[in-house]
Amino acid sequence: MDGSTNNAGILSKSLSLVGGVQYIASFQLAGSHRGSTESVNVSFGTSSMAILNIASSAGLTTYSLLFSPTTSGLYSLSFDNNSNDNVGALLDNVSVVNTPIPGAIWLFGSSLVGLVAAKRRKSA
């Protein structure tokens, strides 16, 4: 999150999201490989997570964060390297996709109805 500027800080992107849809932000973080321990706060809309004490030699680790906006609009995905140094963690492979939760719930619900119907037939 620094590159070669020696000015670690915030990287943010505004995204146009649809209300009522669940989104997942996936990304990879690694240590700075320059002798520092890093901590990064990640926020996606109203969801957030803190990734603390990333060792300098740590390789890329995949993380994800869910967010479901209630209304359509612009929402931010932000990465804040807050280690109070001028180095920064390494960030790679950032993606945001919507998750097919409603379809999965529909499939689960229809399976549950089928099981109840089969049980009733068996007991009759």
trRosetta pair geometry for C-beta under 8 A, 3 or more apart (Angstrom, degrees):
i j d omega theta_ij theta_ji phi_ij phi_ji
1 8 5.8 67 98 -145 96 84
1 9 7.3 -150 145 53 106 41
1 11 5.6 -132 -144 -11 97 123
1 40 7.1 140 -15 -110 153 121
1 79 5.9 -139 -108 122 134 121
1 81 4.4 169 85 -37 141 129
1 88 4.1 -130 71 -177 78 120
1 89 5.4 33 6 61 107 69
1 90 7.2 -157 -14 -102 61 17
1 91 5.2 64 -66 -12 82 118
2 5 6.0 -138 179 50 73 82
2 6 6.7 52 179 -89 124 18
2 7 6.5 156 -143 60 90 42
2 8 4.4 -48 -78 -82 112 74
2 9 7.9 105 -96 9 75 65
2 32 7.3 18 27 -130 130 106
2 81 7.0 -63 -49 45 92 168
2 86 7.3 114 -137 161 140 52
2 87 5.8 -139 2 158 166 31
2 88 3.0 154 -29 35 107 136
3 88 7.8 -5 7 74 46 141
6 86 4.4 30 174 147 76 115
6 87 7.2 -16 -131 -86 61 43
7 86 6.0 -18 -85 -152 33 92
8 38 7.8 -141 -151 -126 156 115
8 81 4.2 -84 172 97 111 138
8 83 6.8 -9 109 46 155 99
8 85 6.3 39 29 85 138 68
8 86 5.8 176 8 -153 89 28
8 87 5.7 2 -40 68 131 34
8 88 3.2 176 -109 -65 108 98
8 89 7.9 84 -140 10 127 57
9 80 7.4 -42 168 -143 46 63
9 81 6.3 -11 -1 49 7 96
9 88 7.6 -45 5 -91 43 126
10 78 6.0 -11 -167 -169 103 108
10 79 7.0 155 -153 82 52 50
10 80 4.7 -11 -101 -104 86 77
10 81 7.6 -152 -71 22 39 68
11 78 7.0 160 84 -153 47 57
11 79 4.7 -4 57 57 96 102
11 91 6.9 -144 49 43 153 163
12 76 5.4 -9 -169 -167 109 117
12 77 7.0 162 -151 83 58 47
12 78 4.0 -8 -103 -105 94 90
12 79 7.4 -166 -71 25 54 59
13 76 6.9 147 76 -150 38 66
13 77 5.3 -12 60 57 90 94
13 78 7.8 -180 22 -77 55 53
14 74 4.8 4 -178 -173 114 112
14 75 7.1 146 -153 73 65 25
14 76 5.5 -41 -95 -91 61 71
15 74 6.9 146 71 -151 33 61
15 75 5.7 -32 63 67 87 77
15 76 7.4 143 14 -106 80 21
15 77 6.1 40 -11 -10 123 105
15 96 6.0 -36 -121 82 163 166
16 72 7.8 22 -180 -179 79 88
16 73 7.4 -108 -140 151 63 20
16 74 5.8 -35 -91 -91 61 66
17 21 7.0 -148 178 66 90 109
17 23 6.1 -81 -132 -29 128 147
17 45 7.4 -53 35 -73 159 125
17 67 7.8 -41 -148 109 170 114
17 69 4.9 125 107 4 125 142
17 72 6.8 -156 100 -140 53 57
17 73 7.0 -12 57 63 77 47
17 74 7.7 118 16 -122 78 19
17 75 5.2 -19 15 20 127 120
18 21 4.7 48 82 9 98 130
18 69 7.4 157 92 64 27 119
18 72 5.1 -15 -133 -105 45 99
18 98 7.7 -5 44 -93 109 140
19 69 5.1 -92 -105 111 58 94
19 70 5.6 0 -149 131 106 27
19 71 4.2 -27 -87 -140 139 16
19 72 4.4 -88 -11 -40 92 59
19 73 7.5 45 -54 1 97 79
20 68 7.4 7 -149 -179 16 97
20 69 7.7 -46 -5 85 34 68
20 70 7.2 51 -59 -148 59 36
21 68 7.0 -164 92 -139 30 75
21 69 7.4 5 52 45 71 86
21 98 5.0 -33 165 -138 120 125
22 66 6.2 -11 -173 -166 104 105
22 67 7.4 157 -155 84 60 34
22 68 4.4 -33 -99 -88 71 100
22 98 6.7 112 78 -161 50 72
22 99 4.7 -42 98 49 105 107
22 101 5.0 45 30 0 137 135
23 44 7.5 -139 97 163 111 128
23 66 7.1 150 82 -155 48 55
23 67 5.3 -20 63 66 96 84
23 68 7.2 163 16 -84 69 45
23 69 7.7 22 6 -6 117 91
23 96 5.7 13 177 -176 120 95
23 97 6.8 167 -151 88 74 28
23 98 5.3 -52 -95 -99 70 56
23 99 6.9 169 -112 -4 17 85
24 64 5.4 0 -177 -173 105 117
24 65 7.2 152 -156 74 59 38
24 66 5.4 -27 -99 -97 75 68
24 67 8.0 160 -88 22 30 68
24 96 7.2 174 85 -147 41 53
24 97 6.0 -16 57 62 87 77
24 98 7.9 121 13 -137 74 14
24 99 5.3 72 -17 -52 110 113
25 42 7.7 -165 102 166 134 124
25 44 4.7 -161 3 -98 142 148
25 64 6.6 160 82 -154 50 61
25 65 4.9 -13 58 59 101 91
25 66 8.0 -167 19 -77 72 22
25 67 7.1 27 -10 6 105 111
25 77 5.5 162 -116 -129 150 130
25 94 7.3 -11 -173 -164 92 84
25 95 7.3 171 -151 88 50 43
25 96 4.9 -17 -99 -98 75 85
26 62 6.5 -3 -172 -169 99 100
26 63 7.3 167 -150 87 54 46
26 64 4.6 -20 -97 -99 74 93
26 93 7.3 -45 121 130 93 95
26 94 7.4 166 89 -148 54 38
26 95 5.2 -5 57 58 95 90
26 96 7.9 178 20 -80 66 37
26 97 7.8 -5 6 16 108 99
27 42 7.5 -175 47 -126 139 146
27 62 7.4 162 88 -147 30 59
27 63 5.9 -20 66 61 77 89
27 64 7.7 147 19 -89 63 47
27 79 7.6 -135 146 -80 169 130
27 91 6.4 -17 177 -161 122 92
27 92 7.4 140 -171 73 75 38
27 93 6.3 153 -143 89 46 70
27 94 4.4 7 -103 -102 102 72
27 95 7.5 175 -71 21 63 57
28 60 4.2 17 170 -170 127 106
28 61 6.4 155 -152 70 75 30
28 62 5.2 -38 -92 -90 83 59
28 63 7.3 149 -101 15 32 76
28 91 7.2 139 81 -160 58 44
28 92 4.7 -30 70 69 110 86
28 93 4.7 44 8 48 111 112
29 40 6.1 -146 -127 28 151 153
29 51 6.1 115 54 116 162 161
29 54 6.2 -88 137 -111 117 155
29 60 7.1 147 74 -142 22 59
29 61 6.0 -27 63 57 74 85
29 63 6.5 9 6 1 106 123
29 89 5.2 7 -166 154 103 135
29 90 6.8 138 -161 76 50 57
29 91 6.0 -16 -102 -99 70 63
29 92 7.9 168 -81 24 27 73
30 33 7.4 12 131 -32 111 101
30 54 7.3 144 162 175 20 128
30 58 5.7 -171 -160 103 60 79
30 59 5.6 -44 -125 -180 112 25
30 60 4.5 -49 -61 -76 110 54
30 61 7.0 140 -84 6 59 72
30 89 6.6 156 72 -175 41 85
30 90 4.2 -18 60 61 96 113
30 92 7.3 16 -1 8 108 114
31 36 7.9 173 -174 76 91 62
31 37 7.7 -46 -134 -119 107 45
31 38 6.4 163 -135 19 59 112
31 54 5.1 -172 -88 143 70 92
31 55 5.1 -48 -86 98 141 49
31 56 4.4 131 165 -171 130 15
31 57 5.6 10 60 32 154 16
31 58 3.8 116 -28 38 106 83
31 59 7.8 -16 16 -37 92 21
31 89 6.6 -70 -127 -128 23 78
31 90 7.1 12 75 13 25 100
32 35 7.4 -57 87 42 115 41
32 36 4.9 15 37 54 147 97
32 38 5.7 126 -34 -38 103 127
32 54 8.0 113 -19 105 73 108
32 56 5.4 -47 54 -131 83 75
32 87 4.5 28 -149 148 158 120
32 88 6.0 122 -105 77 109 40
32 89 6.0 -89 -63 -98 74 35
32 90 6.7 151 -107 -29 36 84
33 56 6.0 135 -83 170 19 80
33 57 6.8 82 -103 -103 65 43
33 90 7.2 21 2 -30 105 130
34 56 6.5 -131 51 -149 37 115
34 87 5.2 -162 75 -146 127 126
35 56 5.2 26 -93 -118 8 162
35 87 7.8 -140 64 -106 71 160
36 56 5.6 117 49 -87 36 105
36 83 6.6 110 156 137 121 149
36 85 5.3 -155 -146 91 150 168
36 87 4.4 150 24 45 150 157
37 53 5.6 -15 178 -145 120 59
37 54 6.7 154 -166 68 62 47
37 55 6.0 -27 -113 -109 85 41
37 56 6.5 -76 -71 -39 50 78
37 83 6.9 -178 100 -142 59 133
38 53 8.0 123 69 -144 38 12
38 54 4.5 -29 66 58 88 107
38 56 7.9 110 -10 -84 92 55
38 81 6.1 -42 -162 -150 113 101
38 83 4.7 -90 -132 -46 55 148
38 85 7.8 -102 -98 44 76 121
38 87 7.1 -119 -78 91 109 106
38 88 6.6 67 -119 -165 137 23
38 89 4.0 176 119 -59 158 93
39 50 6.8 2 -179 -177 104 94
39 51 6.7 174 -156 91 56 56
39 52 4.7 3 -121 -125 107 57
39 53 6.4 16 -79 -35 92 40
39 54 6.9 166 -80 6 37 88
39 81 7.6 126 78 -159 48 54
39 82 5.6 -51 93 69 98 82
39 83 5.1 139 29 -78 76 82
40 50 7.6 165 87 -156 44 51
40 51 4.8 -3 59 58 90 104
40 54 7.0 14 -3 -9 101 135
40 79 5.9 -14 -172 -168 118 87
40 80 6.6 146 -160 74 62 48
40 81 5.4 -30 -101 -98 83 58
40 82 7.1 140 -113 15 29 78
40 89 5.3 -70 -50 25 126 145
41 48 6.6 0 -178 -173 93 112
41 49 7.6 172 -153 89 54 40
41 50 5.3 -24 -103 -104 74 75
41 51 7.8 -174 -81 22 27 69
41 78 8.0 2 107 110 85 97
41 79 7.8 155 81 -157 49 39
41 80 4.4 -13 59 60 95 108
41 82 5.7 29 -3 -5 105 128
42 48 6.5 165 89 -153 53 62
42 49 5.2 -6 58 58 100 84
42 50 7.8 -179 20 -85 71 27
42 51 6.8 38 -9 -7 109 107
42 63 7.3 151 12 115 164 141
42 65 6.0 -161 119 -36 123 153
42 77 7.9 -7 -172 -172 89 75
42 78 7.1 169 -152 88 46 56
42 79 5.6 -8 -105 -104 79 67
42 80 7.6 -168 -74 22 34 74
43 47 7.0 157 -156 88 57 50
43 48 4.3 -18 -102 -100 79 96
43 76 6.9 29 103 100 102 98
43 77 7.4 -176 93 -145 55 35
43 78 4.9 3 54 53 93 100
43 80 7.6 25 2 -4 100 111
44 47 4.9 -16 66 67 88 102
44 48 7.4 170 22 -81 62 48
44 65 4.8 147 12 111 135 125
44 66 7.8 173 86 96 137 13
44 67 4.5 -137 121 -32 104 138
44 75 7.3 54 175 142 58 117
44 76 7.7 -141 -130 102 35 52
44 77 5.0 11 -109 -111 81 78
44 78 7.9 -167 -70 24 46 62
44 96 7.8 168 -142 -112 126 117
45 67 4.1 132 32 -166 127 140
45 69 5.8 -138 -126 -77 148 87
45 75 4.2 -12 -88 -167 85 136
45 76 7.3 154 -70 51 36 54
46 67 6.9 138 44 -138 64 104
47 65 5.4 159 122 171 126 105
47 66 6.2 -178 -110 81 170 52
47 67 4.5 -134 10 -84 125 89
48 65 7.6 7 -122 -150 15 141
49 63 7.3 -161 92 176 148 131
49 65 5.7 -144 1 -97 122 117
51 54 6.4 33 136 -52 102 112
51 63 6.5 -81 -79 -79 137 160
54 58 5.2 -112 -176 44 79 149
54 89 5.3 44 75 -107 152 124
55 58 4.4 119 61 -36 82 100
58 61 6.8 -37 163 -17 113 114
60 90 7.4 -78 -87 97 83 113
60 92 6.1 -49 -120 50 130 127
60 93 7.7 72 -169 18 138 123
62 93 7.7 -48 -108 91 92 133
66 99 7.5 -27 -126 -6 104 145
67 75 7.1 178 140 147 147 153
69 72 7.0 106 112 -93 133 27
69 73 6.9 -157 -177 43 148 84
69 75 5.9 -137 -79 -46 129 145
77 94 7.6 142 133 -177 141 126
77 96 6.4 -134 -55 -67 153 133
79 91 5.9 63 156 -98 171 152
81 88 4.5 5 -170 -127 175 81
81 89 5.7 -172 -111 17 113 87
83 87 7.3 -42 81 54 135 95
83 88 7.6 -180 33 -92 120 39
83 89 7.9 123 -18 -32 133 89
85 88 7.7 -151 86 -40 91 50
91 94 6.7 17 162 -50 105 113
100 103 4.5 -26 169 37 103 119
100 104 6.0 113 113 -24 84 94
101 104 5.6 -62 -147 39 34 111
101 105 6.2 34 158 -21 70 105
102 105 5.7 -53 -146 35 32 111
102 106 6.4 35 154 -21 65 105
103 106 5.6 -52 -149 35 33 114
103 107 6.4 32 154 -18 65 105
104 107 5.7 -53 -148 37 32 112
104 108 6.3 33 153 -18 65 106
105 108 5.7 -55 -147 39 32 112
105 109 6.2 34 154 -21 66 107
106 109 5.8 -55 -146 36 28 112
106 110 6.4 23 158 -14 64 106
107 110 6.1 -56 -146 38 28 106
107 111 6.4 29 154 -19 63 108
108 111 5.7 -58 -150 36 30 112
108 112 6.3 32 153 -21 65 106
109 112 5.7 -54 -149 34 31 113
109 113 6.6 31 153 -18 64 103
110 113 5.6 -49 -148 35 36 113
110 114 6.4 39 151 -21 64 105
111 114 5.6 -54 -151 36 33 114
111 115 6.5 33 152 -20 66 103
112 115 5.8 -52 -149 34 32 111
112 116 6.5 32 154 -17 64 104
113 116 5.8 -55 -150 37 32 111
113 117 6.3 31 153 -18 66 107
114 117 5.7 -55 -146 38 30 111
114 118 6.3 30 155 -19 65 106
115 118 5.7 -53 -145 36 31 110
115 119 6.4 32 155 -20 64 105
116 119 5.8 -55 -149 35 31 112
116 120 6.5 31 153 -20 64 105
117 120 5.8 -54 -150 34 32 112
117 121 6.5 32 154 -19 65 104
118 121 5.8 -53 -150 35 33 111
118 122 6.3 32 154 -20 65 108
119 122 5.7 -55 -148 36 31 112
119 123 6.4 19 158 -10 66 110
120 123 6.1 -63 -145 43 29 102
120 124 6.2 30 156 -28 65 112
121 124 5.8 -60 -147 30 29 113
